């Protein structure tokens, strides 16, 4: 029973830490601080809401599977039944852990179509941040270490 409690707490900790990772344009990664960024001026043409699909690293499935297997195995008295039940509950736990990980790492985002000053178009998908973009807004595309984010241009 102690093992089940420890494994259940481990699942919660891993999923909580995974959910803490941010893709918000308002959060700058530590490695991107104090780096020279390329900037381009543009104007927003369109904005549409999109969802960034969650990740499936396998960690959620592994933890869910182990937790389910231990719970199923320890829940039955007969050895053969306990093994079968552990296997079935482990498979269900793996599926549940995978789904939980995927949902915990999803992000609501926007796809922004921008016309640059030279007439070229760019489409950028970024997580919703503090700024709301509308067609006609003057914006700046900031490129740092190969990652692009859109911010409103100063007035």
C-alpha positions, 0 to 999 in steps of 0.5 A: 500500500505504501508503494501505491501511495508513493507512485501516486504522489510521483505521478502527481509531481511529474504532471505538475512539473510538466504543466509548469513549463511555459510557452507563453510569449510573456515568459523568456527562457533563461538561455534566451536572456542577454542574447542579441535578437533579430527584429522585423516590423510588420502589420497584423493581417489576421488572427485566429485561435488555435490549440497547441497539442500536448506532448506525449513523452511516455512519462505519463503512460509509464507512471500510470502503467506502473501505478495501475499495475501495483494497485491492481496486483495488490488488490487481489488475494489469489496469485493468478488473479492478482497478476491478470488484474495487475496487467489489466489495471496497468494497461488502463493506467498507462492509457490514463497517464498518457491522456493526462500528460497530453491534456496537461501540456496543451496550450491555447494559442493564436496564429498571427498572419503578418505582412512585413514592411517589405511586403512578405508574409509570415505566419506565427503560432504562439501561446496566448499572452498578455497582448491581444492582437487585431488586424491592423496592429503594428507589431515586431517579430522578435527572433531569438535562438531560432524562436519567434515571438510577436509583440506590439510595436511601441506607438 
